[in-house]
Each structure stands twice: as C-alpha cells, then as structure tokens.
C-alpha cells in the first residue's frame, strides 16, 4: 500500500464517511443559522430550521448559495465567527469591482493545509521532496494552499510564486525541485523553455500538481513529455477554501473529493433538482468543517460527473471528473476568473458602447485575451496616435479590473456583427473541455 497521508480517513468505509458527514452537517447548519443572519433569512424563506436537518438525506431542504449572494453579503455578511477569531482572508477578482472574500480561522487554515497535503502525497510526495510552488501568492489561493500543504507533509518548500522563468529554472536545477505546483499553462511554458535551453537532464522533477484553469488531456500529455513527469489535476475554489477540495491520485481518472470536509452534489442547473451519481450536471458543495466561512449548498457553476466506482489507489472518497464546461459565462484565463460583465463595466465607464467581442485563444500553451471594442461615431478617427492612446487607456483599465493583460483593438462603429438572438460576446478558441 502506498504511503498515504491519512489512510484512516481517505480509505474509510462509505458508512464511516456518511456518519462523519451527517454529524458535521448538523453541527454546521446550526452554527450558520445562529451566526449568519443573511443565511438564516434564506432558510426562513424556505421554512427550514436546523431541526429539519438530521443528516445528508435532508441536504436538499436547504437553500442554495450563489456568487451573487457572496457579492450582496460582501464583505462580512456571511461571516460565521467573530472577526477576532479570524486570521486571514483570501479573495478572487470581482465581476463589477465587488470581490469575493473568504475568511479563515487558524483551524480553517490547518484543515485547508491538510487537504493540500493529501494532494501532494497522492502525487507521490513525501518529506524527502522539494516542492516548487509557482502559483501566485497574495490574495490568490493557489500559492498559500500548496505552500501550507507542502509544510504539512514536511517537504522543503520553494515559495517561488509565478513569473521570472529564468529564476524558476535556476532554482529547479540548484535545489533539485521534485514536485512542481502551478497552472498547467505555466507548466507547459516552463517545459518548453527547459527544452529550448537543453536542460532536460538537469531537471529532477517527478510530478506536477496543476490546477486553477481548464486543461485538456492532450495538454497533460504534452506537459508530461516535456518535463518528464506525471501531471496531476487539483481542484478548488476560493469560496470553499482554495485548491485541495479535490485532487487526482495515480489512477488519473478523476479527482477524489475530501468528503470528510465537503459534501458534493450534482444538480440540474435549470431546475435545481439533485441528480444521481453518474449523471452530468452542476457541482454543488457544502462545507462541513469550516468555522469562519462555511458555505452551504454553494453552486460552483462547474459542470461535471461524480463517480463512486472503486479506485485502485485504495481511496474511498467520491471522484469528480474534470469540469466539462460551465453553467454561467465565466471564463478562466491564465488561472484568473474573468466575466464578460467586468469588461463591459470598464467599457461603459469609459464611454464606449456595449458592442464588443472577447476572443480567448492559446499561443505557445499560454492563454491570450483579445478584446475588440467598437468606437462611437464621435470617437472614430483616422488619427492613429489618438486611437493608440485610447487602446492603451483601456488596456490599463482592464488590467486594473481583471488583474491580467488583455490586448485591446478599437474598431469602426457598427463593424462587430449584430445578433438577432443572444449577442455572441465570447469566442473561446482553446477547446479545453
């Protein structure tokens, strides 16, 4: 049997997992009802009290939470612990400037570290390993999550953050990095650069843990070939804790959800009806061990399938497939959540009409974001310097809103094709799902 991080939990019987979930769900619902007026009001609208929730079988009685609720309750409206008990926040970019902010007690961070530690061990990690974390640090959950998980396993941790590729490769060579943690697109770029520099023989990587953006099986094979590693998928979202909600094992046929901390459901995105295992639908998560920011029935908008088929790795926790798409219009570009409404807000604030097109493509395994924007008749000019200055102003404004670079092209009035139905705002050429 391979070196599991917590076999007594990860290989527990289905009966034991269900018993943990029943008990923890009841406790969490009571905790939220007593401490979060916003959610208590949602429960009262559905005529539900904590006494109605005896276990997982009653989960369907609870109201859903969505990202809109998180924005409406920003910043403290869903906080379930006194602020003095909280030690950290993490955050995502907001669709119209209102960010999603998640709070953590020290216990919440310890549990999150534990989830990420399991992912590292599932990828073959032990305390002998050198874990090279090239996810962004700061408000983004990627860096802090894998950093904490690496410490928990006892690995030597290199908190590299993203960018500065030359330094990344130097540290890989000098310190003998064995496990790489970053976005798949950055892993592909690192692999390409290492091959171009002819340094394959000097790199000791054996595994990679890649997440925060969608990636295809073809991309996985490309990364594995270039870096000479086994590439593992990891899934998470800031609202629920960050990376480590689920992770791949050596079988690479889906990601095990940490069911002692999260209950997963699949629902019909249109009706909200709970679907049986094996059916494709929208993934919904309930946190059952978090104290500061436990979300009940949070709609992720990710479309996937759950499977309880026996796994050869010995883990008994349910598996989720890679997300197969989304039930909303969110894009993930370079690991960052991007909504068309964010771009629209910037354009309208700058006096442009709401006629634009967002084109996402992939060049050299890196995401590229292009925004075509119609000028008004008043703005339209043959003066290239003036047009260029306007484009630069929009590039800067979008960078401030999104946190990533978007290439802006101003086009003539009425030159973007009009649609008689729903406007085609987004063209995603990446074929990720």
N, C-alpha and C positions, 0 to 999 in steps of 0.2 A: 504494500500500500504506500502511495507516495506521501511525502511529508506535508500533510495538511496543516493549516494554521490552527483551525478549531474543529477537529473531526467530530467531537461530541455534539456540535451544533450543525455543521454543514452536512453531516451524514446521518442526522437524526431521522427517526421514523416519521412518516406522514402524520401519525397520531400525535406524536410529541410536538411537531411543528404547529399542528392545528390547536393543540392545547395552549401553547405559548401565545398564538395569535388571538385566541378567544379571550384569554385573561388580559393581555396587553391592550386589546381594542377597547374592552370595557373600561379599563383604567383611563385610557387616553380620551375617550369620549367624555367621561366625567370631568377630567382635567380641563378640556377645551370648553365644555359647557359652562363650567364655573368661572373660567378666567378670560374668555374671549366673547364679549358682548356681540360682536359682529356675527360670529358663527352661531351663538345662541339664538339670535334673531332668525337666522336661516332655518335652524331646527324648529323653532316655534312656528314659522310659516308652514312647515310640513307636519305640524302637530306631533313632533318626535321629542321625547325626553331621554335622558341617559338610561332610565329604567326599561325602555323599549329595546335596548341593545344588550343582548345576552352573549353575543359572540359573532363570529364571521357570518353566520347564516342571516343575521339581521343587518348586515352592512348596507344592503340595498335600500334600507329605510332612510339612510342619511342623505342630506342634500349634497350635491356636487360643489366643488370649488373650481373656479377658473382663474386664468391670469387676470381677467377683468376685476375679479374680487380682490386680487392682490394689489392691483393699482388703486382701486377705490379705497382700500383699507390702509394704503401707504401713509406714513411709514410704520406706525405702531399698532394699527387696528387688528392685526392677527397675532400679536404677541401674547403668549400664554404664561409667561413668567415675569416677575418684576424685573425692571431694567437692570437693577444692581446685581441680578443673578446671571446676566448675560456678559460674555467676554469677547464676542466677535460678531461682525456681520460679514456676509458675502453678498454680491449683487450681480445682476445682469443688466444689460442696457435696456432702457425703457422704450416703448413704441412711440410715445409722444413726449419724451423727457421724463416721464414718471417711471422710475426704475422699480424692479422687483428686489426687495431687500429681505434677506433671510437672517434670522438671529440664532445664536448658538450659546448654550451654557457650556461649561467645561466638559460636563458629561456628554453633551451632544457631540462635541469635537472628538472626544475619546471614542465614541461609537462610530463616528464617521471614519476616523483613522483605522479602526478595526475592520470596517468594510473594505477600505482600500488595501489594507494589509492582506486580506483574503485574496484580492485580485492579484497581488504580487506573488503570493505563494502559488496560486493557481497557474501562474505563468512560469513556475519553476523557481521562484525566488526564495533564497534563504539568507541568513545573516552574513553569509560569505560574499554576497553580491554587492556590486556597486551600481546603485540606481541613479540614472541620469535623467533628471526631471526637466524637460524642456517645454512644459506647459507654461502659460503665462501665470505669474503670481499677482498679488494685489487683490482686487475685488473679484476677479475671475476665480472659480473654484478649482480649476484643473491643477495648478501648481500646489496650493496648500493641501489639497486632498491627497495626492500621491506622495507629497513630501511627508505628511503625517503617517501614511500607511507604511512608507519605507522605514521610518523611525521605529514603528511598532514591530516590524519584522526584525529590526536590528541591522539593516543594511547600511553601508556607507552611502550617504545621500548627497548628490551633487545638485543643489538648487539653482540650476542654470537659467531658468526662465526661457523665453523664446527669443529668437534672433541671434545676431552675431555668430553666424555659422562657422566662421574660421575658428573662433574661440571654442565653440561646441566641440569641433573635431579635435582640436588640440587637447582638450580635457579628456575626451574619449580615449585618445592614444596614451596620454601621460598617466591617467589614473585607472585605465583598464575598465571602463564602463561596461557592464554586462547586461543591464536591462534599461531600455530607452522608453521614456514616457513622454508622449507629445501628440499633437494632432496627426492623423495619417498623411495629410498633405505635406506637413513639415518633415515627417519621416521619409517620405518619397524624395523630397528635395535634398535632405541630408545624404540619402543613399546615392542619389545622382552625383552630388558633389564629391563624395568619397570615391566613387568610381572614376570620375574625371581626374581626380588627383592621384589615382593609382594607389590608394591607401588601404584597399580591402584587407590585405594581410596584416595590417597593424591594428585593426579594429577587433575587439574581443566580444562584441555584443552577441548574446544568445537569444534574447527575447525582446519584444516590444509590446507596450500596452498603449493602445491608440484609441482615442475617442474624441468627443466634442463636435464631430461633424460626420455626416454620412459618407461611407466609402464602399466601393464595390468589391466583390471577390477578386476581380481582375487586378484591382489596385493592391489588394492584400498580397497576391502572388508576386506582383512587381516589387513591392517593398521587401518581401521575404527573400527574393532572389538577389536584389541589390545589396541588402545588408547582411545576408546570410543568417537570418534569424527566423524564429517562429513569431508571427504577429497576432496578438490577442486583442479582441474588442472589449471595451469597457463602456458602460452607460451610466448616466446620472443627469440630474438637473438641479440647478441651484435651489429651486423651491423646495425640493425634497431633502437635499443635503449637499449634493455635488456628485462627482464621479464615485463609483463604488456601490451604487444602488444595485447594479448587476454587472457581471463580468464573465468572460469566456474561460473555460477550462481547456485542457489539452485536446479535447474532442473537437473543438471549434464548430459546434453545431447549435449555437445559440448561447445566450448569457444567463447564468444562474442568478436569480434574484435573491437577495439576502432576506429571506422570508421571516426571519426572527425579528427584523426591524421594519419591514414593509409588506403590506398586503397588496397584491396586484389583482386587478380585474380587467376584463376586456368587455367594452360596451359597444353597442351600435351608436355611432357618432350622431345619428339623426334623432333616434328615439330615446337614447339613454338606457335602453334595456341591456341587462347583463347577458353576455353570450357565453356558451360553454367553451371549455378548453378545446383548442384546435381550430376555433373559428377566428377569422380575421376581423379586427375591429380596433377601436381606440383604447389605448392603455391608460388605466386609472390607478393611481397609487394612494394608499393611506399609510401615514407614518404612525408606528405604534410604540416607539421608544423615545422619540424626541420630546424634549420638555419645552424649549423656548418657542419653537415654531412648528408644531405638529399639524400638518395639513391632512384633512380627512377627505377622501374621495376626490383627489386633485386630478383634473383632466389634463393629461400631458399633450394631447393632440397628435401624439405619435401613433401610427397605425402598425400593429404587429400581431403576432400569434403567440399564445402560451402553450407550452408542452410539458407534461409530467412523465414523459417516457423515461425509462431507466437510463442513467448516464454511466458510461464505462468508467468515469473518473471516481465514482462512488458517492458523489454529492447527490443529495436528495431534493434540494431546493428547485422549484419550478424554473424552467428556462423560458426566456423570451427570444424571439427572432430579432435580427437587426430590424430597426424601423423600416417599413416598406413605403413610407410616404407620410403625409400629414393631413389632418382634417381641417387645418387652417392655412393661411397664406404665408406662414413664417418660412424664411429661408435661413439656412446655416451656411455662412460664408466665412472661410478661414476660422472656423470654430466660434464665430460670433453670431448671435441671433439677430436677424435683420427682417424687419417688417416693411412692406411697401408703404404703410401709413407713416413710418418715420421719415422716409424720403419725401413723401407728399407734404408732410408738415414743413420741412425745410423749404421746399419749392414755393409753397403758398406764402410762407412768411417772407420770402424774398421777392414776392410779387409776380411769380410765374404762374401760368395756368396749370390746371391739374391734368395736363396732357403730357405723359412721359412714358418711357418704357425702360424696364430694368432687365439687363441681359447678364446672366451669370454663366461663365464658361470656365474651362480649366486648361491652363497652359503650363507645360512642364510640371505637371502634378500639383500645381498651385491654383487656388481659386482666383478668378478675375471678375471684378464687378464693374460693369459699364452702365451708365445712366444717360439715356438720351432725353433731352428736355426741349419742348417747343418754346420758342420765344413769342412774346406778344408782338403785334404789328408795330407798337411803339418802340419795342426793344430792337426789332430786326434792323440789322445794319450790315453794310459791306466792310465796315471798319474792323479788320481782323484783330487789331490790338484791343479794341473795345470788347469784342466777343471773347477774346482770350482772357481778359481781365474778369469778365463775368463768369466764365467757366472756372477760373481759379477760386473766385469767391465761393462758388457752390461746392467745389472740392473741399475747401476748408470747413465750410458749414456742415457738410455731410460727415467729414472726419470727426468733427466735434460731437455730432449726434450719434454716429454708429460706432466710432472707435476704430474704424478701418478705412483704408483708402478706396475711393470709388473714382473711376475715370468718367468725367462728365463731358458730354458733347452737346452743345446747343445747336438746335436745328431750326429750319424755317417754320413759320406759323403754318398750321394745318398739314404738316408733312408726315406726321405719325398717323398710320391707318386707324380710322374710326371703326368701332364695332357696333353692330346693331344690338348685340346682347351684352353680356358682361365684358367690360374692357379687358383686353389681354395686356395686363401691366407687366407680367414677368415672363421672360423666356429663359428657362434653365436648360442649358445645353450639356450638363455634366453627366446625365444618365447614371445617377447614383443609386437608384433604387431597383 
